[in-house]
């Protein structure tokens, strides 16, 4: 196995993926400005819900985020072109990490996937062919890479689809409840919506989703079904792109297909003039300049182990994640449920015992207030309120009056409204006892 992993192969897949990756990242960055995403989430707000322990990123919130995303777009183009690649891929990773960790109001799995792939790309010499670095003589041209470079990407895609498949095995997916709700709220012409919300259609989509997620990687790995798998992926992702409007993710997911084919099979489609790389059995005849060191391999191996463990944590946290939302993020629970609700905060002065409702509308946007259905965001808001009153010299208790509806069910109380959330810590990997039991 290790000998096969070290086998040199044409580096076409990594090079063309660098180009796809940089281009799509540029589309994501400039598109976020053009569509108003940056304005809505990072400019016209007083605060954002950062990932926990990332509050220091709040200094970025404001009009400067336009410059931030524009810079990220230009850095992405530099990555695509292979111009000072090592510097720019690290810079892109840092910039995107900041953009990712600064807010959860518009959390999206493909944002997380972009961050993971950035991390892998920091280690890989994707600029050793068809790059400005080669043209300028900053790096030597190479025609090959070890096979295990492709395995990194295959592994990460497998993680995504395996956990995405397992997550769908719950009643509201299997009976079509969620897919019906998804198409009812989709921004599509009414003539299509009438068809998509018929039972035969949304049930079919639910099971095709399970079949696709469960079989796409095996189909791409097996030579006899590989092209059929690509056709299935193309159909699936383009359909989702047209009906669900989920940004670059469908095209990003398709770009990983290049790592499943033998490079020589598709090289001529993109690099007709690229010299053919001839493989020999003597591994010592290849330089190891573009192979990873043992230290780098240890880091990536540990990173891959974490990728397996993070989605598994939901099985060690008390309660049903569908209700508690604990462990939902970073677990590839993609487009899995409709979660709506509302939360009001009651502030009690500990000295006078007087109570009042906190004016959320003066602090949060409508979208942010609507996202106060997840325990981490509710807890974070309680901390913000407590700090605000503390700055005025008041010692207060903060209680949450929170109601949540899952997949169209009646609203049910979500949080124990007798617990002072301003005075409790956050349990990152264990259950928060102030979350009430599932009502269904």
Number of C-alpha atoms within 10 A of each C-alpha: 6 8 10 10 14 15 19 23 22 23 25 27 25 26 21 21 20 26 22 18 24 24 19 23 25 24 18 20 24 18 19 20 18 13 10 12 14 23 17 16 25 23 19 14 15 14 22 21 23 22 16 16 8 13 16 9 16 16 10 16 20 17 13 13 18 20 11 17 22 18 17 25 24 18 26 29 21 23 31 29 19 26 21 19 25 18 13 21 26 18 18 25 22 16 17 22 18 16 21 19 19 25 22 19 17 14 12 17 16 18 18 18 19 19 19 17 15 20 19 17 23 18 20 18 22 27 28 25 23 20 23 20 20 18 15 11 9 12 16 15 15 19 18 23 27 21 20 18 24 20 14 18 20 20 13 18 17 17 19 22 21 17 19 22 20 14 18 21 12 11 10 17 23 16 15 21 19 23 27 24 16 20 20 15 10 15 13 15 9 11 8 11 17 11 13 22 18 12 15 11 14 23 21 13 17 20 17 13 17 20 12 17 21 18 14 21 21 14 19 22 16 13 14 10 14 19 15 14 22 18 11 15 21 16 12 16 18 16 13 15 16 13 17 15 15 13 17 16 21 20 17 19 15 15 17 19 22 22 21 20 18 15 17 15 9 14 21 13 8 10 12 10 8 14 10 13 16 10 13 11 8 8 13 8 8 16 11 12 11 17 20 17 11 9 9 13 13 12 11 17 13 11 15 16 10 12 18 15 12 16 21 14 16 21 11 11 17 14 18 14 14 19 21 22 17 24 23 18 17 16 21 24 21 19 13 18 19 16 18 18 19 17 21 17 21 20 24 20 15 12 9 8 10 10 14 10 14 16 11 16 10 8 13 17 17 10 12 21 20 15 19 24 23 20 19 21 21 22 22 20 22 24 17 14 19 20 16 13 15 12 9 8 9 15 15 25 21 26 25 24 16 22 18 22 18 18 20 14 13 11 15 16 19 26 25 17 18 11 16 19 24 21 14 13 10 14 11 12 13 14 17 20 12 16 19 16 16 14 11 8
